[in-house]
Amino acid sequence: DQQVKQNSPSLSVQEGRISILNCDYTNSMFDYFLWYKKYPAEGPTFLISISSIKDKNEDGRFTVFLNKSAKHLSLHIVPSQPGDSAVYFCAAGSSNTGKLIFGQGTTLQVKP
Amino acid sequence: KAGVTQTPRYLIKTRGQQVTLSCSPISGHRSVSWYQQTPGQGLQFLFEYFSETQRNKGNFPGRFSGRQFSNSRSEMNVSTLELGDSALYLCASSWTGSGTQYFGPGTRLLVL
């Protein structure tokens, strides 16, 4: 039972263009969502989060959108840079636990 | 402020042995969660400790255990190691368990 899904294993974009990474979830009990960036053999680095009471959160080049009715969130990176190339994980949690459920990750490649 | 630290960074063990991994959270954080990352299963939640008490547990066998000390430092132990326990073990800390979790660099365990 995969409660958080990232259906695109990989994404390739040109430098300067927009990168859109998608994530779907099934559990209505999730009330916050996060995006992490990860390099091999390193721990995930926190990028941005959003509470279920919001539909958008922006931090510099990163914007996360949440569509609760569709149980869908997305991460937009504008403009994309070669240094953004990494694996991106979405994660979901409930406020009464310290447990995050992760998607399988999407490998982003930004070409110069 | 120092980030989450994990020791050791790399470990090689043989089947049947046991192993103890250590995690020091960000100063002031009282919640420590542990995750296992493998190529096939992705990032999976092991357990969470808050104020020296295990608050949540994932779907792992009893060979996986942990504890938290009064200074919030945490250890996880795996007994009777199996080949399938080879993975990157990550710990993450947060203020209360809800919200953003910050990850350490991980401990790479190889079981031969």
Interface residues (C-beta under 8 A of the other chain):
Chain A: Y32 L34 Y36 A41 E42 G43 P44 T45 F46 S49 F89 A91 G93 S94 S95 N96 T97 G98 K99 L100 I101 F102 G103 Q104 G105
Chain B: V4 Q6 S31 S33 Y35 G42 L43 Q44 F45 E48 F50 R55 N56 G58 L88 L90 A92 S94 T96 G97 S98 G99 T100 Q101 Y102 F103 G104 P105 G106 R108
